[in-house]
Amino acid sequence: MSAGAGGMAIFGSYIGKERPLPGEAVNVVTLDNSIALLAGLVIFPAAFALGIDAGSGPELIFVTLPNIFNQMAGGIIWGFLFFVFHEW
């Protein structure tokens, strides 16, 4: 939680006074929801293709993505980067 609060403080410190805060809030919400929808478009078909129970909840990403990374070229590097940046 402190990493999220720190990230918001840093993000807020870089917003210029010419940019309205409500507009930036709309941008953040739009980008966050877009990324979540794109992740769903990747995770659910992959889970069905790999025979993983799609109803397993939030941990589905941590079951499906390692299988995806194992099957792709350079998957060890991409998997490492994903999980490092996810926790960052």
All heavy atoms as an XYZ file, in Angstrom:
652
protein
N       0.817     -1.177      0.000
C       0.000      0.000      0.000
C       0.865      1.245      0.000
O       0.522      2.238     -0.633
C      -0.920     -0.012      1.216
C      -1.965      1.048      1.143
S      -3.451      0.550      1.955
C      -3.487      1.678      3.296
N       1.991      1.221      0.669
C       2.849      2.403      0.680
C       3.460      2.648     -0.696
O       3.696      3.795     -1.070
C       3.939      2.262      1.733
O       4.793      1.177      1.406
N       3.696      1.586     -1.461
C       4.217      1.774     -2.822
C       3.175      2.465     -3.692
O       3.515      3.334     -4.509
C       4.610      0.430     -3.426
N       1.909      2.124     -3.518
C       0.851      2.788     -4.274
C       0.721      4.253     -3.888
O       0.562      5.125     -4.747
N       0.786      4.532     -2.596
C       0.692      5.922     -2.143
C       1.890      6.726     -2.622
O       1.752      7.879     -3.037
C       0.595      5.965     -0.621
N       3.071      6.119     -2.590
C       4.258      6.788     -3.101
C       4.161      7.048     -4.594
O       4.550      8.114     -5.081
N       3.628      6.065     -5.325
C       3.447      6.241     -6.763
C       2.483      7.366     -7.077
O       2.711      8.149     -8.006
N       1.407      7.465     -6.297
C       0.456      8.560     -6.515
C       1.090      9.906     -6.199
O       0.853     10.899     -6.897
C      -0.798      8.350     -5.666
C      -1.679      7.230     -6.159
S      -3.277      7.130     -5.338
C      -2.805      6.867     -3.646
N       1.899      9.957     -5.150
C       2.559     11.216     -4.798
C       3.536     11.637     -5.886
O       3.591     12.812     -6.258
C       3.278     11.076     -3.456
N       4.284     10.695     -6.413
C       5.223     11.004     -7.488
C       4.484     11.422     -8.745
O       4.839     12.411     -9.398
C       6.145      9.803     -7.759
C       7.079      9.597     -6.569
C       6.948     10.006     -9.042
C       7.837      8.301     -6.605
N       3.419     10.696     -9.096
C       2.617     11.046    -10.263
C       2.055     12.453    -10.113
O       2.109     13.269    -11.034
C       1.481     10.036    -10.443
C       0.574     10.336    -11.592
C       1.008     10.161    -12.894
C      -0.708     10.808    -11.371
C       0.174     10.432    -13.972
C      -1.555     11.084    -12.438
C      -1.106     10.899    -13.731
N       1.527     12.763     -8.938
C       0.962     14.082     -8.685
C       1.991     15.187     -8.744
O       1.694     16.309     -9.170
N       3.220     14.899     -8.345
C       4.245     15.941     -8.359
C       4.701     16.286     -9.774
O       5.217     17.375     -9.999
C       5.448     15.502     -7.518
O       6.142     14.445     -8.156
N       4.501     15.397    -10.722
C       4.921     15.654    -12.098
C       3.822     16.248    -12.972
O       4.072     16.611    -14.107
C       5.445     14.376    -12.752
C       6.844     14.036    -12.313
C       7.055     13.040    -11.370
C       7.936     14.708    -12.826
C       8.328     12.730    -10.954
C       9.215     14.408    -12.412
C       9.401     13.412    -11.477
O      10.665     13.108    -11.071
N       2.611     16.357    -12.466
C       1.533     16.950    -13.242
C       1.709     18.461    -13.226
O       1.807     19.077    -12.168
C       0.149     16.581    -12.655
C      -0.089     15.089    -12.744
C      -0.956     17.328    -13.393
C      -1.373     14.649    -12.105
N       1.763     19.047    -14.401
C       1.891     20.494    -14.494
C       0.600     21.191    -14.100
O      -0.483     20.609    -14.131
N       0.728     22.443    -13.720
C      -0.454     23.212    -13.295
C      -1.408     23.468    -14.456
O      -2.575     23.758    -14.243
C      -0.016     24.519    -12.670
C       0.735     24.321    -11.368
C       0.871     25.626    -10.618
C       1.709     25.425     -9.381
N       1.007     24.837     -8.292
N      -0.929     23.350    -15.696
C      -1.796     23.567    -16.854
C      -2.692     22.370    -17.150
O      -3.602     22.459    -17.957
C      -0.961     23.907    -18.097
C      -0.140     22.762    -18.653
C       1.174     22.511    -17.921
O       1.538     23.284    -17.029
O       1.832     21.512    -18.257
N      -2.438     21.239    -16.504
C      -3.245     20.030    -16.731
C      -4.224     19.862    -15.584
O      -3.822     19.746    -14.431
C      -2.337     18.818    -16.855
C      -1.381     18.998    -18.042
C      -0.612     17.807    -18.312
N      -1.484     16.803    -18.919
C      -1.034     15.720    -19.467
N       0.252     15.486    -19.491
N      -1.864     14.853    -19.987
N      -5.528     19.811    -15.889
C      -6.529     19.682    -14.816
C      -6.508     18.292    -14.178
O      -6.399     17.276    -14.858
C      -7.853     19.939    -15.528
C      -7.590     19.594    -16.965
C      -6.134     19.902    -17.203
N      -6.618     18.271    -12.876
C      -6.580     17.012    -12.133
C      -7.745     16.084    -12.492
O      -7.534     14.878    -12.653
C      -6.550     17.286    -10.633
C      -6.288     16.089     -9.732
C      -4.985     15.402    -10.104
C      -6.271     16.513     -8.292
N      -8.982     16.587    -12.663
C     -10.068     15.675    -13.068
C      -9.803     15.004    -14.418
O     -10.129     13.835    -14.608
C     -11.301     16.579    -13.130
C     -11.001     17.691    -12.196
C      -9.525     17.922    -12.326
N      -9.179     15.736    -15.340
C      -8.839     15.133    -16.635
C      -7.815     14.029    -16.490
O      -7.909     12.984    -17.147
N      -6.841     14.230    -15.625
C      -5.838     13.197    -15.372
C      -6.469     11.986    -14.692
O      -6.100     10.849    -14.959
C      -4.691     13.749    -14.526
C      -3.829     14.751    -15.254
C      -3.188     14.176    -16.495
O      -2.634     13.067    -16.427
O      -3.240     14.845    -17.534
N      -7.427     12.228    -13.802
C      -8.118     11.120    -13.141
C      -8.874     10.283    -14.164
O      -8.862      9.046    -14.099
C      -9.064     11.654    -12.075
N      -9.516     10.942    -15.121
C     -10.228     10.219    -16.177
C      -9.238      9.407    -17.010
O      -9.513      8.252    -17.358
C     -11.040     11.199    -17.056
C     -11.551     10.517    -18.314
C     -12.180     11.793    -16.267
N      -8.080      9.980    -17.317
C      -7.059      9.250    -18.073
C      -6.589      8.004    -17.329
O      -6.445      6.930    -17.916
C      -5.860     10.145    -18.370
C      -6.154     11.178    -19.415
O      -7.090     11.055    -20.190
N      -5.347     12.229    -19.433
N      -6.343      8.137    -16.033
C      -5.877      6.999    -15.239
C      -6.939      5.902    -15.193
O      -6.645      4.720    -15.373
C      -5.477      7.448    -13.817
C      -5.259      6.265    -12.904
C      -4.226      8.313    -13.870
N      -8.183      6.288    -14.959
C      -9.269      5.306    -14.895
C      -9.438      4.609    -16.246
O      -9.596      3.385    -16.318
C     -10.587      5.984    -14.448
C     -11.780      5.081    -14.653
C     -10.486      6.405    -12.996
N      -9.390      5.380    -17.331
C      -9.546      4.805    -18.668
C      -8.415      3.835    -18.987
O      -8.664      2.714    -19.469
C      -9.587      5.926    -19.727
O     -10.669      6.809    -19.410
C      -9.775      5.371    -21.113
N      -7.190      4.232    -18.717
C      -6.053      3.341    -18.990
C      -6.094      2.095    -18.115
O      -5.820      0.989    -18.594
C      -4.736      4.094    -18.792
C      -4.412      5.127    -19.852
C      -3.199      5.951    -19.445
C      -4.158      4.448    -21.190
N      -6.436      2.250    -16.844
C      -6.489      1.100    -15.946
C      -7.534      0.088    -16.406
O      -7.263     -1.115    -16.457
C      -6.796      1.575    -14.527
C      -6.837      0.417    -13.555
O      -5.827     -0.298    -13.448
O      -7.889      0.228    -12.908
N      -8.703      0.575    -16.753
C      -9.759     -0.337    -17.211
C      -9.422     -0.960    -18.558
O      -9.738     -2.127    -18.805
C     -11.097      0.390    -17.282
C     -11.669      0.650    -15.910
O     -11.448     -0.116    -14.984
N     -12.389      1.732    -15.772
N      -8.770     -0.215    -19.437
C      -8.365     -0.766    -20.735
C      -7.363     -1.898    -20.558
O      -7.481     -2.948    -21.197
C      -7.758      0.329    -21.611
O      -8.689      1.345    -21.855
N      -6.394     -1.692    -19.686
C      -5.396     -2.736    -19.428
C      -6.052     -3.957    -18.792
O      -5.727     -5.098    -19.129
C      -4.264     -2.193    -18.533
C      -3.502     -1.085    -19.255
C      -3.326     -3.306    -18.091
C      -2.840     -1.513    -20.550
N      -7.001     -3.747    -17.887
C      -7.692     -4.878    -17.255
C      -8.481     -5.684    -18.286
O      -8.468     -6.916    -18.254
C      -8.615     -4.366    -16.160
N      -9.155     -4.996    -19.209
C      -9.892     -5.711    -20.253
C      -8.956     -6.468    -21.187
O      -9.233     -7.616    -21.558
C     -10.749     -4.730    -21.051
C     -11.966     -4.184    -20.319
C     -12.624     -3.068    -21.119
C     -12.956     -5.290    -20.031
N      -7.844     -5.848    -21.552
C      -6.874     -6.544    -22.406
C      -6.286     -7.764    -21.702
O      -6.071     -8.806    -22.319
C      -5.756     -5.590    -22.826
C      -6.137     -4.540    -23.861
C      -4.994     -3.544    -24.049
C      -6.490     -5.196    -25.178
N      -6.032     -7.632    -20.410
C      -5.507     -8.776    -19.652
C      -6.529     -9.915    -19.646
O      -6.165    -11.087    -19.775
C      -5.179     -8.358    -18.223
N      -7.810     -9.569    -19.510
C      -8.851    -10.591    -19.552
C      -8.921    -11.276    -20.903
O      -9.181    -12.474    -20.990
N      -8.668    -10.497    -21.972
C      -8.676    -11.079    -23.314
C      -7.495    -12.014    -23.543
O      -7.521    -12.830    -24.457
C      -8.673     -9.969    -24.372
C      -9.950     -9.142    -24.453
C      -9.773     -7.990    -25.436
C     -11.137    -10.001    -24.850
N      -6.471    -11.913    -22.710
C      -5.329    -12.824    -22.813
C      -5.476    -13.989    -21.846
O      -5.282    -15.149    -22.217
C      -4.005    -12.065    -22.522
C      -2.841    -13.020    -22.391
C      -3.737    -11.035    -23.597
N      -5.830    -13.695    -20.608
C      -5.821    -14.709    -19.551
C      -6.905    -15.763    -19.753
O      -6.632    -16.965    -19.654
C      -5.972    -14.045    -18.169
C      -4.764    -13.157    -17.885
C      -6.162    -15.071    -17.074
C      -3.448    -13.889    -17.844
N      -8.138    -15.362    -20.027
C      -9.215    -16.344    -20.105
C      -9.065    -17.315    -21.281
O      -9.208    -18.521    -21.091
C     -10.585    -15.665    -20.098
C     -10.953    -15.156    -18.727
C     -10.971    -13.800    -18.467
C     -11.249    -16.029    -17.706
C     -11.294    -13.334    -17.210
C     -11.573    -15.580    -16.445
C     -11.589    -14.224    -16.198
N      -8.753    -16.862    -22.492
C      -8.535    -17.852    -23.562
C      -7.351    -18.769    -23.279
O      -7.400    -19.963    -23.573
C      -8.277    -16.996    -24.805
C      -8.900    -15.691    -24.521
C      -8.774    -15.506    -23.038
N      -6.294    -18.205    -22.678
C      -5.136    -19.040    -22.347
C      -5.502    -20.072    -21.285
O      -5.069    -21.227    -21.355
C      -3.978    -18.163    -21.874
N      -6.302    -19.667    -20.300
C      -6.712    -20.615    -19.255
C      -7.524    -21.750    -19.850
O      -7.315    -22.918    -19.509
C      -7.515    -19.892    -18.173
N      -8.447    -21.426    -20.758
C      -9.246    -22.476    -21.389
C      -8.371    -23.376    -22.258
O      -8.551    -24.596    -22.280
C     -10.379    -21.876    -22.212
C     -11.460    -21.262    -21.378
C     -11.832    -19.948    -21.573
C     -12.102    -21.988    -20.384
C     -12.834    -19.374    -20.804
C     -13.099    -21.428    -19.607
C     -13.464    -20.117    -19.816
N      -7.411    -22.793    -22.982
C      -6.533    -23.582    -23.849
C      -5.626    -24.504    -23.044
O      -5.301    -25.606    -23.501
C      -5.690    -22.658    -24.724
N      -5.228    -24.071    -21.859
C      -4.333    -24.878    -21.024
C      -5.095    -25.805    -20.071
O      -4.479    -26.548    -19.316
C      -3.406    -23.958    -20.221
C      -2.430    -23.125    -21.055
C      -1.763    -22.067    -20.184
C      -1.395    -24.021    -21.705
N      -6.417    -25.731    -20.082
C      -7.221    -26.599    -19.218
C      -7.211    -26.184    -17.764
O      -7.389    -27.013    -16.879
N      -7.035    -24.890    -17.495
C      -7.014    -24.375    -16.128
C      -8.410    -23.870    -15.789
O      -9.084    -23.266    -16.620
C      -5.976    -23.239    -16.001
C      -4.577    -23.777    -16.327
C      -5.998    -22.623    -14.617
C      -3.534    -22.705    -16.478
N      -8.849    -24.091    -14.559
C     -10.170    -23.642    -14.119
C     -10.222    -22.117    -14.130
O      -9.503    -21.455    -13.384
C     -10.466    -24.167    -12.717
C     -11.808    -23.695    -12.192
O     -12.710    -23.435    -13.009
O     -11.942    -23.600    -10.960
N     -11.061    -21.553    -14.985
C     -11.161    -20.099    -15.126
C     -11.877    -19.453    -13.952
O     -11.849    -18.239    -13.805
C     -11.871    -19.747    -16.425
N     -12.494    -20.215    -13.092
C     -13.195    -19.668    -11.944
C     -12.364    -19.627    -10.682
O     -12.904    -19.484     -9.590
N     -11.053    -19.735    -10.806
C     -10.212    -19.806     -9.615
C      -9.918    -18.453     -8.990
O      -9.202    -18.376     -8.008
C      -8.915    -20.547     -9.933
O      -8.177    -19.854    -10.906
N     -10.428    -17.371     -9.556
C     -10.299    -16.054     -8.931
C      -9.035    -15.319     -9.318
O      -8.418    -15.589    -10.351
N      -8.628    -14.364     -8.461
C      -7.490    -13.514     -8.791
C      -6.179    -14.272     -8.990
O      -5.303    -13.811     -9.719
C      -7.377    -12.577     -7.590
C      -8.725    -12.573     -6.975
C      -9.298    -13.932     -7.239
N      -6.030    -15.419     -8.348
C      -4.779    -16.166     -8.517
C      -4.680    -16.828     -9.883
O      -3.650    -17.408    -10.227
C      -4.592    -17.194     -7.402
C      -5.648    -18.262     -7.347
C      -6.828    -17.890     -6.470
O      -6.886    -16.770     -5.942
O      -7.701    -18.744     -6.315
N      -5.715    -16.717    -10.692
C      -5.700    -17.286    -12.044
C      -4.527    -16.756    -12.854
O      -3.892    -17.502    -13.595
C      -7.019    -16.965    -12.758
C      -7.145    -17.438    -14.202
C      -7.156    -18.956    -14.242
C      -8.420    -16.890    -14.814
N      -4.213    -15.495    -12.691
C      -3.111    -14.904    -13.445
C      -1.775    -15.545    -13.075
O      -0.898    -15.700    -13.914
C      -3.077    -13.372    -13.250
C      -2.190    -12.728    -14.304
C      -2.626    -12.977    -11.872
C      -2.327    -11.240    -14.386
N      -1.619    -15.949    -11.809
C      -0.357    -16.534    -11.372
C      -0.261    -18.019    -11.688
O       0.781    -18.633    -11.484
C      -0.155    -16.283     -9.877
C      -0.036    -14.832     -9.553
C      -1.075    -14.143     -8.959
C       1.112    -14.140     -9.883
C      -0.976    -12.805     -8.679
C       1.224    -12.798     -9.606
C       0.180    -12.129     -9.006
N      -1.341    -18.597    -12.180
C      -1.311    -19.983    -12.643
C      -1.170    -20.017    -14.166
O      -0.404    -20.803    -14.710
C      -2.600    -20.724    -12.203
C      -2.649    -22.116    -12.785
C      -2.697    -20.761    -10.695
N      -1.890    -19.129    -14.836
C      -1.916    -19.123    -16.292
C      -0.643    -18.531    -16.897
O      -0.073    -19.101    -17.828
C      -3.138    -18.336    -16.798
O      -4.305    -18.874    -16.192
C      -3.265    -18.434    -18.294
N      -0.204    -17.384    -16.388
C       0.938    -16.715    -17.008
C       2.238    -17.523    -16.976
O       2.968    -17.519    -17.968
C       1.144    -15.335    -16.384
C       0.209    -14.275    -16.924
C       0.444    -12.945    -16.241
C       0.335    -14.120    -18.413
N       2.570    -18.223    -15.893
C       3.781    -19.047    -15.963
C       3.712    -20.095    -17.073
O       4.716    -20.365    -17.734
C       3.856    -19.712    -14.586
C       3.161    -18.756    -13.686
C       2.050    -18.188    -14.517
N       2.525    -20.651    -17.300
C       2.385    -21.610    -18.401
C       2.568    -20.929    -19.756
O       3.156    -21.504    -20.667
C       1.009    -22.282    -18.332
C       0.920    -23.258    -17.194
O       1.805    -24.073    -17.005
N      -0.133    -23.160    -16.419
N       2.038    -19.721    -19.885
C       2.222    -18.973    -21.132
C       3.692    -18.645    -21.334
O       4.244    -18.821    -22.424
C       1.373    -17.684    -21.127
C      -0.111    -18.014    -21.129
C       1.716    -16.795    -22.314
C      -1.002    -16.815    -20.917
N       4.356    -18.156    -20.287
C       5.767    -17.791    -20.400
C       6.640    -18.999    -20.722
O       7.636    -18.870    -21.441
C       6.260    -17.114    -19.121
C       5.680    -15.743    -18.893
C       5.222    -15.360    -17.651
C       5.585    -14.827    -19.932
C       4.696    -14.100    -17.439
C       5.053    -13.570    -19.737
C       4.609    -13.209    -18.483
N       6.292    -20.165    -20.203
C       7.071    -21.375    -20.496
C       7.000    -21.771    -21.961
O       7.907    -22.414    -22.474
C       6.594    -22.544    -19.640
C       7.095    -22.449    -18.228
O       8.116    -21.835    -17.967
N       6.369    -23.054    -17.309
N       5.927    -21.388    -22.645
C       5.739    -21.802    -24.030
C       6.201    -20.757    -25.044
O       6.184    -21.023    -26.241
C       4.262    -22.121    -24.275
C       3.802    -23.306    -23.469
C       2.346    -23.625    -23.701
O       1.704    -23.071    -24.578
N       1.816    -24.541    -22.899
N       6.606    -19.575    -24.598
C       6.994    -18.541    -25.558
C       8.504    -18.362    -25.598
O       9.212    -18.722    -24.659
C       6.300    -17.214    -25.234
C       6.701    -16.589    -23.924
S       5.702    -15.162    -23.464
C       6.258    -13.931    -24.568
N       8.987    -17.829    -26.721
C      10.416    -17.569    -26.867
C      10.824    -16.463    -25.895
O      10.177    -15.424    -25.814
C      10.721    -17.148    -28.301
N      11.888    -16.692    -25.161
C      12.344    -15.719    -24.173
C      11.412    -15.613    -22.986
O      11.407    -14.610    -22.280
N      10.635    -16.653    -22.769
C       9.624    -16.627    -21.717
C      10.189    -16.467    -20.324
O       9.540    -15.863    -19.469
N      11.373    -16.998    -20.091
C      11.978    -16.864    -18.762
C      12.244    -15.391    -18.458
O      11.952    -14.906    -17.365
C      13.271    -17.692    -18.670
C      12.926    -19.171    -18.734
C      14.045    -17.365    -17.405
C      14.123    -20.086    -18.804
N      12.747    -14.668    -19.440
C      13.031    -13.238    -19.246
C      11.734    -12.456    -19.062
O      11.613    -11.644    -18.146
C      13.838    -12.695    -20.437
C      15.197    -13.376    -20.487
C      13.991    -11.191    -20.357
C      15.956    -13.140    -21.765
N      10.744    -12.691    -19.953
C       9.473    -11.976    -19.847
C       8.754    -12.310    -18.546
O       8.155    -11.431    -17.917
C       8.575    -12.278    -21.044
C       9.069    -11.664    -22.297
C       9.547    -12.301    -23.387
C       9.158    -10.266    -22.587
N       9.929    -11.393    -24.345
C       9.700    -10.137    -23.881
C       8.836     -9.109    -21.885
C       9.926     -8.898    -24.465
C       9.065     -7.880    -22.481
C       9.596     -7.790    -23.756
N       8.796    -13.566    -18.140
C       8.163    -13.957    -16.887
C       8.818    -13.294    -15.692
O       8.146    -12.798    -14.788
N      10.150    -13.278    -15.700
C      10.882    -12.621    -14.614
C      10.514    -11.142    -14.538
O      10.192    -10.625    -13.462
C      12.385    -12.784    -14.834
C      13.217    -12.014    -13.851
C      13.386    -12.481    -12.561
C      13.809    -10.820    -14.212
C      14.142    -11.760    -11.649
C      14.571    -10.101    -13.321
C      14.733    -10.569    -12.023
N      10.533    -10.468    -15.693
C      10.195     -9.044    -15.707
C       8.758     -8.800    -15.259
O       8.494     -7.858    -14.504
C      10.419     -8.463    -17.100
C      11.868     -8.360    -17.548
C      11.944     -7.914    -18.995
C      12.644     -7.417    -16.644
N       7.844     -9.639    -15.710
C       6.444     -9.463    -15.319
C       6.280     -9.551    -13.803
O       5.660     -8.687    -13.187
C       5.548    -10.496    -15.996
C       4.134    -10.447    -15.500
C       3.256     -9.497    -15.993
C       3.689    -11.315    -14.520
C       1.956     -9.413    -15.524
C       2.392    -11.246    -14.048
C       1.521    -10.302    -14.559
N       6.808    -10.597    -13.212
C       6.595    -10.783    -11.786
C       7.379     -9.792    -10.948
O       6.939     -9.398     -9.874
C       6.884    -12.230    -11.387
C       5.826    -13.167    -11.863
C       6.059    -14.040    -12.907
C       4.563    -13.151    -11.297
C       5.073    -14.893    -13.357
C       3.560    -14.001    -11.742
C       3.820    -14.878    -12.784
N       8.536     -9.342    -11.424
C       9.277     -8.300    -10.702
C       8.515     -6.985    -10.732
O       8.329     -6.323     -9.715
C      10.699     -8.124    -11.278
C      11.347     -6.846    -10.780
C      11.568     -9.309    -10.898
N       8.039     -6.592    -11.922
C       7.330     -5.326    -12.036
C       5.945     -5.389    -11.409
O       5.405     -4.360    -11.001
C       7.244     -4.872    -13.486
C       8.557     -4.422    -14.033
C       9.036     -4.903    -15.225
C       9.340     -3.520    -13.341
C      10.254     -4.492    -15.730
C      10.562     -3.099    -13.818
C      11.017     -3.583    -15.021
N       5.365     -6.565    -11.348
C       4.062     -6.695    -10.700
C       4.176     -6.394     -9.211
O       3.283     -5.802     -8.623
C       3.483     -8.097    -10.923
C       2.148     -8.273    -10.313
N       1.972     -8.724     -9.023
C       0.911     -8.028    -10.791
C       0.693     -8.771     -8.748
N       0.028     -8.341     -9.800
N       5.243     -6.814     -8.593
C       5.429     -6.592     -7.164
C       6.016     -5.231     -6.863
O       6.065     -4.820     -5.729
C       6.336     -7.686     -6.577
C       5.704     -9.049     -6.591
C       4.431     -9.086     -5.771
O       4.367     -8.449     -4.697
O       3.489     -9.753     -6.205
N       6.491     -4.531     -7.868
C       7.136     -3.253     -7.650
C       6.146     -2.223     -7.482
O       5.454     -1.540     -7.390
C       8.043     -2.944     -8.802
C       9.030     -1.878     -8.533
C       9.179     -1.133     -7.414
C      10.035     -1.439     -9.434
N      10.192     -0.276     -7.566
C      10.746     -0.431     -8.789
C      10.394     -1.809    -10.702
C      11.795      0.213     -9.385
C      11.441     -1.166    -11.284
C      12.146     -0.160    -10.632
